[in-house]
Amino acid sequence: MVETLRSKPASCTSPVRVALIGYGYWGSKVHAALEAHPDFTVTHLHVRHPEELTAVQHAALRDVEVSSSAE
C-alpha cells in the first residue's frame, strides 16, 4: 500500500521561536538540538551573568539575543 505524504499547512511553515533560560551543561545541549531541527529557532537566552559567557559560547549564540532578564 502506498501512502501519500501531506505537506505542512501554510501556518506551520515558519519555525517555532524558542527562548531558553540557562546555558549551563544542559542548556547548551538543548540549544544545539533545537538549532539542528528545522522546525525550531532559538531567539532569546536568559543567563544570570551574560558577561561570563566564553567566546565559544558567543559564537554558538550568534543569532540569539542574550540578556540577564527573563522578562
Biopython code that builds the backbone (N, CA, C, O; Angstrom):
import numpy as np
from Bio.PDB.StructureBuilder import StructureBuilder

atoms = [
    (1, "MET", "N", (0.841, -1.163, 0.000)),
    (1, "MET", "CA", (0.000, 0.000, 0.000)),
    (1, "MET", "C", (0.899, 1.243, 0.000)),
    (1, "MET", "O", (1.881, 1.302, 0.739)),
    (2, "VAL", "N", (0.567, 2.206, -0.809)),
    (2, "VAL", "CA", (1.339, 3.439, -0.907)),
    (2, "VAL", "C", (0.579, 4.552, -0.199)),
    (2, "VAL", "O", (-0.609, 4.763, -0.443)),
    (3, "GLU", "N", (1.275, 5.256, 0.676)),
    (3, "GLU", "CA", (0.666, 6.379, 1.369)),
    (3, "GLU", "C", (1.214, 7.671, 0.796)),
    (3, "GLU", "O", (2.402, 7.765, 0.486)),
    (4, "THR", "N", (0.371, 8.646, 0.657)),
    (4, "THR", "CA", (0.848, 9.945, 0.210)),
    (4, "THR", "C", (1.207, 10.787, 1.421)),
    (4, "THR", "O", (0.507, 10.779, 2.433)),
    (5, "LEU", "N", (2.299, 11.507, 1.300)),
    (5, "LEU", "CA", (2.730, 12.383, 2.384)),
    (5, "LEU", "C", (2.054, 13.733, 2.222)),
    (5, "LEU", "O", (2.041, 14.313, 1.137)),
    (6, "ARG", "N", (1.509, 14.208, 3.286)),
    (6, "ARG", "CA", (0.869, 15.520, 3.258)),
    (6, "ARG", "C", (1.907, 16.597, 3.532)),
    (6, "ARG", "O", (2.789, 16.431, 4.375)),
    (7, "SER", "N", (1.791, 17.679, 2.823)),
    (7, "SER", "CA", (2.679, 18.799, 3.113)),
    (7, "SER", "C", (2.137, 19.540, 4.331)),
    (7, "SER", "O", (0.957, 19.446, 4.667)),
    (8, "LYS", "N", (3.023, 20.271, 4.974)),
    (8, "LYS", "CA", (2.615, 21.030, 6.149)),
    (8, "LYS", "C", (1.660, 22.138, 5.735)),
    (8, "LYS", "O", (1.806, 22.703, 4.652)),
    (9, "PRO", "N", (0.689, 22.457, 6.575)),
    (9, "PRO", "CA", (-0.179, 23.598, 6.288)),
    (9, "PRO", "C", (0.639, 24.887, 6.265)),
    (9, "PRO", "O", (1.717, 24.956, 6.856)),
    (10, "ALA", "N", (0.134, 25.885, 5.595)),
    (10, "ALA", "CA", (0.853, 27.156, 5.468)),
    (10, "ALA", "C", (1.186, 27.766, 6.824)),
    (10, "ALA", "O", (2.204, 28.443, 6.963)),
    (11, "SER", "N", (0.343, 27.534, 7.823)),
    (11, "SER", "CA", (0.582, 28.115, 9.142)),
    (11, "SER", "C", (1.759, 27.456, 9.859)),
    (11, "SER", "O", (2.248, 27.997, 10.850)),
    (12, "CYS", "N", (2.220, 26.312, 9.387)),
    (12, "CYS", "CA", (3.299, 25.582, 10.052)),
    (12, "CYS", "C", (4.631, 25.697, 9.311)),
    (12, "CYS", "O", (5.561, 24.952, 9.621)),
    (13, "THR", "N", (4.748, 26.594, 8.355)),
    (13, "THR", "CA", (5.975, 26.649, 7.574)),
    (13, "THR", "C", (7.091, 27.417, 8.260)),
    (13, "THR", "O", (8.261, 27.167, 7.970)),
    (14, "SER", "N", (6.778, 28.338, 9.153)),
    (14, "SER", "CA", (7.842, 29.067, 9.836)),
    (14, "SER", "C", (8.216, 28.332, 11.116)),
    (14, "SER", "O", (7.363, 27.713, 11.751)),
    (15, "PRO", "N", (9.499, 28.399, 11.500)),
    (15, "PRO", "CA", (9.929, 27.676, 12.706)),
    (15, "PRO", "C", (9.340, 28.271, 13.979)),
    (15, "PRO", "O", (9.017, 29.457, 14.038)),
    (16, "VAL", "N", (9.211, 27.440, 14.976)),
    (16, "VAL", "CA", (8.734, 27.865, 16.293)),
    (16, "VAL", "C", (9.875, 28.611, 16.981)),
    (16, "VAL", "O", (10.994, 28.106, 17.073)),
    (17, "ARG", "N", (9.582, 29.810, 17.459)),
    (17, "ARG", "CA", (10.587, 30.619, 18.144)),
    (17, "ARG", "C", (10.643, 30.205, 19.614)),
    (17, "ARG", "O", (9.612, 30.117, 20.281)),
    (18, "VAL", "N", (11.854, 29.950, 20.112)),
    (18, "VAL", "CA", (12.046, 29.419, 21.459)),
    (18, "VAL", "C", (12.960, 30.344, 22.256)),
    (18, "VAL", "O", (13.922, 30.890, 21.716)),
    (19, "ALA", "N", (12.656, 30.517, 23.539)),
    (19, "ALA", "CA", (13.537, 31.231, 24.468)),
    (19, "ALA", "C", (14.026, 30.218, 25.503)),
    (19, "ALA", "O", (13.248, 29.405, 26.002)),
    (20, "LEU", "N", (15.302, 30.273, 25.816)),
    (20, "LEU", "CA", (15.883, 29.370, 26.814)),
    (20, "LEU", "C", (16.255, 30.149, 28.066)),
    (20, "LEU", "O", (16.645, 31.314, 27.999)),
    (21, "ILE", "N", (16.128, 29.489, 29.198)),
    (21, "ILE", "CA", (16.609, 30.051, 30.455)),
    (21, "ILE", "C", (17.724, 29.148, 30.933)),
    (21, "ILE", "O", (17.494, 27.992, 31.288)),
    (22, "GLY", "N", (18.933, 29.683, 30.940)),
    (22, "GLY", "CA", (20.105, 28.941, 31.372)),
    (22, "GLY", "C", (20.904, 28.405, 30.200)),
    (22, "GLY", "O", (20.343, 27.971, 29.194)),
    (23, "TYR", "N", (22.224, 28.440, 30.344)),
    (23, "TYR", "CA", (23.100, 27.941, 29.292)),
    (23, "TYR", "C", (24.268, 27.183, 29.908)),
    (23, "TYR", "O", (25.421, 27.321, 29.500)),
    (24, "GLY", "N", (23.923, 26.376, 30.909)),
    (24, "GLY", "CA", (24.928, 25.510, 31.509)),
    (24, "GLY", "C", (25.088, 24.262, 30.661)),
    (24, "GLY", "O", (24.915, 24.308, 29.443)),
    (25, "TYR", "N", (25.415, 23.158, 31.296)),
    (25, "TYR", "CA", (25.637, 21.912, 30.567)),
    (25, "TYR", "C", (24.415, 21.538, 29.733)),
    (25, "TYR", "O", (24.536, 21.325, 28.526)),
    (26, "TRP", "N", (23.243, 21.455, 30.354)),
    (26, "TRP", "CA", (22.050, 21.038, 29.614)),
    (26, "TRP", "C", (21.501, 22.120, 28.705)),
    (26, "TRP", "O", (20.981, 21.813, 27.632)),
    (27, "GLY", "N", (21.602, 23.373, 29.104)),
    (27, "GLY", "CA", (21.123, 24.454, 28.259)),
    (27, "GLY", "C", (21.823, 24.486, 26.911)),
    (27, "GLY", "O", (21.191, 24.714, 25.879)),
    (28, "SER", "N", (23.134, 24.256, 26.926)),
    (28, "SER", "CA", (23.891, 24.238, 25.664)),
    (28, "SER", "C", (23.505, 23.035, 24.809)),
    (28, "SER", "O", (23.484, 23.125, 23.582)),
    (29, "LYS", "N", (23.204, 21.922, 25.446)),
    (29, "LYS", "CA", (22.771, 20.718, 24.703)),
    (29, "LYS", "C", (21.389, 20.930, 24.077)),
    (29, "LYS", "O", (21.159, 20.569, 22.923)),
    (30, "VAL", "N", (20.477, 21.519, 24.850)),
    (30, "VAL", "CA", (19.127, 21.798, 24.338)),
    (30, "VAL", "C", (19.207, 22.800, 23.189)),
    (30, "VAL", "O", (18.526, 22.643, 22.175)),
    (31, "HIS", "N", (20.037, 23.826, 23.348)),
    (31, "HIS", "CA", (20.208, 24.823, 22.286)),
    (31, "HIS", "C", (20.693, 24.157, 20.999)),
    (31, "HIS", "O", (20.148, 24.418, 19.927)),
    (32, "ALA", "N", (21.702, 23.308, 21.094)),
    (32, "ALA", "CA", (22.239, 22.635, 19.908)),
    (32, "ALA", "C", (21.187, 21.749, 19.247)),
    (32, "ALA", "O", (21.083, 21.716, 18.021)),
    (33, "ALA", "N", (20.413, 21.036, 20.049)),
    (33, "ALA", "CA", (19.375, 20.155, 19.493)),
    (33, "ALA", "C", (18.283, 20.958, 18.795)),
    (33, "ALA", "O", (17.821, 20.572, 17.721)),
    (34, "LEU", "N", (17.867, 22.070, 19.396)),
    (34, "LEU", "CA", (16.837, 22.897, 18.784)),
    (34, "LEU", "C", (17.337, 23.545, 17.494)),
    (34, "LEU", "O", (16.601, 23.615, 16.510)),
    (35, "GLU", "N", (18.572, 24.014, 17.494)),
    (35, "GLU", "CA", (19.122, 24.647, 16.300)),
    (35, "GLU", "C", (19.315, 23.644, 15.162)),
    (35, "GLU", "O", (19.269, 24.022, 13.991)),
    (36, "ALA", "N", (19.528, 22.382, 15.493)),
    (36, "ALA", "CA", (19.710, 21.359, 14.471)),
    (36, "ALA", "C", (18.388, 20.926, 13.842)),
    (36, "ALA", "O", (18.381, 20.286, 12.790)),
    (37, "HIS", "N", (17.287, 21.268, 14.473)),
    (37, "HIS", "CA", (15.963, 20.870, 13.985)),
    (37, "HIS", "C", (15.360, 22.012, 13.165)),
    (37, "HIS", "O", (15.319, 23.146, 13.641)),
    (38, "PRO", "N", (14.900, 21.743, 11.965)),
    (38, "PRO", "CA", (14.403, 22.821, 11.105)),
    (38, "PRO", "C", (13.102, 23.480, 11.577)),
    (38, "PRO", "O", (12.759, 24.562, 11.101)),
    (39, "ASP", "N", (12.384, 22.857, 12.491)),
    (39, "ASP", "CA", (11.104, 23.410, 12.946)),
    (39, "ASP", "C", (11.239, 24.360, 14.139)),
    (39, "ASP", "O", (10.239, 24.899, 14.611)),
    (40, "PHE", "N", (12.471, 24.572, 14.632)),
    (40, "PHE", "CA", (12.688, 25.421, 15.803)),
    (40, "PHE", "C", (13.816, 26.406, 15.554)),
    (40, "PHE", "O", (14.745, 26.125, 14.796)),
    (41, "THR", "N", (13.730, 27.558, 16.194)),
    (41, "THR", "CA", (14.832, 28.512, 16.210)),
    (41, "THR", "C", (14.872, 29.187, 17.579)),
    (41, "THR", "O", (13.849, 29.650, 18.083)),
    (42, "VAL", "N", (16.056, 29.236, 18.169)),
    (42, "VAL", "CA", (16.220, 29.866, 19.476)),
    (42, "VAL", "C", (16.448, 31.359, 19.242)),
    (42, "VAL", "O", (17.383, 31.742, 18.538)),
    (43, "THR", "N", (15.604, 32.193, 19.826)),
    (43, "THR", "CA", (15.693, 33.634, 19.610)),
    (43, "THR", "C", (16.189, 34.403, 20.826)),
    (43, "THR", "O", (16.784, 35.471, 20.678)),
    (44, "HIS", "N", (15.954, 33.878, 22.029)),
    (44, "HIS", "CA", (16.337, 34.575, 23.256)),
    (44, "HIS", "C", (16.949, 33.587, 24.254)),
    (44, "HIS", "O", (16.587, 32.412, 24.301)),
    (45, "LEU", "N", (17.882, 34.107, 25.043)),
    (45, "LEU", "CA", (18.516, 33.313, 26.089)),
    (45, "LEU", "C", (18.664, 34.174, 27.333)),
    (45, "LEU", "O", (19.159, 35.299, 27.266)),
    (46, "HIS", "N", (18.233, 33.638, 28.465)),
    (46, "HIS", "CA", (18.421, 34.310, 29.742)),
    (46, "HIS", "C", (19.522, 33.586, 30.494)),
    (46, "HIS", "O", (19.447, 32.376, 30.708)),
    (47, "VAL", "N", (20.533, 34.322, 30.890)),
    (47, "VAL", "CA", (21.580, 33.797, 31.775)),
    (47, "VAL", "C", (21.799, 34.827, 32.876)),
    (47, "VAL", "O", (21.634, 36.027, 32.652)),
    (48, "ARG", "N", (22.160, 34.372, 34.029)),
    (48, "ARG", "CA", (22.312, 35.273, 35.174)),
    (48, "ARG", "C", (23.439, 36.287, 34.941)),
    (48, "ARG", "O", (23.312, 37.460, 35.290)),
    (49, "HIS", "N", (24.552, 35.813, 34.342)),
    (49, "HIS", "CA", (25.712, 36.686, 34.113)),
    (49, "HIS", "C", (26.170, 36.553, 32.659)),
    (49, "HIS", "O", (27.093, 35.789, 32.379)),
    (50, "PRO", "N", (25.547, 37.277, 31.732)),
    (50, "PRO", "CA", (25.911, 37.144, 30.321)),
    (50, "PRO", "C", (27.358, 37.524, 30.032)),
    (50, "PRO", "O", (27.937, 37.042, 29.059)),
    (51, "GLU", "N", (27.943, 38.371, 30.854)),
    (51, "GLU", "CA", (29.340, 38.770, 30.641)),
    (51, "GLU", "C", (30.312, 37.617, 30.879)),
    (51, "GLU", "O", (31.477, 37.703, 30.491)),
    (52, "GLU", "N", (29.849, 36.545, 31.508)),
    (52, "GLU", "CA", (30.711, 35.395, 31.777)),
    (52, "GLU", "C", (30.683, 34.342, 30.662)),
    (52, "GLU", "O", (31.383, 33.334, 30.753)),
    (53, "LEU", "N", (29.889, 34.563, 29.621)),
    (53, "LEU", "CA", (29.885, 33.624, 28.501)),
    (53, "LEU", "C", (31.226, 33.687, 27.779)),
    (53, "LEU", "O", (31.794, 34.764, 27.599)),
    (54, "THR", "N", (31.721, 32.536, 27.371)),
    (54, "THR", "CA", (33.008, 32.467, 26.684)),
    (54, "THR", "C", (32.852, 32.856, 25.210)),
    (54, "THR", "O", (31.735, 32.973, 24.706)),
    (55, "ALA", "N", (33.963, 33.050, 24.540)),
    (55, "ALA", "CA", (33.946, 33.376, 23.110)),
    (55, "ALA", "C", (33.326, 32.236, 22.309)),
    (55, "ALA", "O", (32.628, 32.481, 21.325)),
    (56, "VAL", "N", (33.570, 31.013, 22.713)),
    (56, "VAL", "CA", (32.984, 29.853, 22.028)),
    (56, "VAL", "C", (31.470, 29.850, 22.198)),
    (56, "VAL", "O", (30.738, 29.575, 21.247)),
    (57, "GLN", "N", (31.000, 30.153, 23.397)),
    (57, "GLN", "CA", (29.558, 30.222, 23.640)),
    (57, "GLN", "C", (28.926, 31.358, 22.843)),
    (57, "GLN", "O", (27.847, 31.186, 22.277)),
    (58, "HIS", "N", (29.581, 32.517, 22.790)),
    (58, "HIS", "CA", (29.059, 33.630, 21.986)),
    (58, "HIS", "C", (28.968, 33.241, 20.512)),
    (58, "HIS", "O", (28.017, 33.617, 19.825)),
    (59, "ALA", "N", (29.944, 32.498, 20.033)),
    (59, "ALA", "CA", (29.919, 32.063, 18.629)),
    (59, "ALA", "C", (28.741, 31.133, 18.380)),
    (59, "ALA", "O", (28.110, 31.211, 17.326)),
    (60, "ALA", "N", (28.433, 30.257, 19.326)),
    (60, "ALA", "CA", (27.306, 29.330, 19.173)),
    (60, "ALA", "C", (25.971, 30.074, 19.245)),
    (60, "ALA", "O", (24.962, 29.600, 18.722)),
    (61, "LEU", "N", (25.971, 31.223, 19.886)),
    (61, "LEU", "CA", (24.747, 32.000, 20.090)),
    (61, "LEU", "C", (24.674, 33.201, 19.140)),
    (61, "LEU", "O", (24.105, 34.233, 19.495)),
    (62, "ARG", "N", (25.229, 33.079, 17.967)),
    (62, "ARG", "CA", (25.399, 34.204, 17.043)),
    (62, "ARG", "C", (24.109, 34.956, 16.734)),
    (62, "ARG", "O", (24.156, 36.179, 16.602)),
    (63, "ASP", "N", (22.967, 34.297, 16.613)),
    (63, "ASP", "CA", (21.715, 34.955, 16.253)),
    (63, "ASP", "C", (20.733, 35.035, 17.430)),
    (63, "ASP", "O", (19.550, 35.311, 17.232)),
    (64, "VAL", "N", (21.212, 34.798, 18.628)),
    (64, "VAL", "CA", (20.349, 34.738, 19.811)),
    (64, "VAL", "C", (20.546, 36.001, 20.653)),
    (64, "VAL", "O", (21.677, 36.407, 20.921)),
    (65, "GLU", "N", (19.435, 36.615, 21.066)),
    (65, "GLU", "CA", (19.509, 37.765, 21.955)),
    (65, "GLU", "C", (19.733, 37.254, 23.375)),
    (65, "GLU", "O", (18.906, 36.521, 23.917)),
    (66, "VAL", "N", (20.853, 37.646, 23.971)),
    (66, "VAL", "CA", (21.218, 37.197, 25.325)),
    (66, "VAL", "C", (20.962, 38.328, 26.307)),
    (66, "VAL", "O", (21.343, 39.473, 26.063)),
    (67, "SER", "N", (20.305, 37.998, 27.434)),
    (67, "SER", "CA", (20.048, 39.014, 28.449)),
    (67, "SER", "C", (20.094, 38.397, 29.838)),
    (67, "SER", "O", (20.056, 37.178, 30.003)),
    (68, "SER", "N", (20.176, 39.272, 30.827)),
    (68, "SER", "CA", (20.158, 38.809, 32.215)),
    (68, "SER", "C", (18.742, 38.898, 32.787)),
    (68, "SER", "O", (18.524, 38.593, 33.960)),
    (69, "SER", "N", (17.794, 39.309, 31.970)),
    (69, "SER", "CA", (16.410, 39.420, 32.397)),
    (69, "SER", "C", (15.566, 38.374, 31.677)),
    (69, "SER", "O", (15.675, 38.208, 30.462)),
    (70, "ALA", "N", (14.739, 37.681, 32.420)),
    (70, "ALA", "CA", (13.863, 36.665, 31.820)),
    (70, "ALA", "C", (12.563, 37.265, 31.307)),
    (70, "ALA", "O", (11.726, 36.535, 30.776)),
    (71, "GLU", "N", (12.371, 38.549, 31.444)),
    (71, "GLU", "CA", (11.118, 39.192, 31.022)),
    (71, "GLU", "C", (11.071, 39.451, 29.540)),
    (71, "GLU", "O", (10.083, 39.985, 29.037)),
]
sb = StructureBuilder()
sb.init_structure("model")
sb.init_model(0)
sb.init_chain("A")
sb.init_seg("    ")
for serial, (resi, resn, name, xyz) in enumerate(atoms, 1):
    if name == "N":
        sb.init_residue(resn, " ", resi, " ")
    sb.init_atom(name, np.array(xyz, "f"), 0.0, 1.0, " ", f" {name:<3s}", serial, name[0])
structure = sb.get_structure()
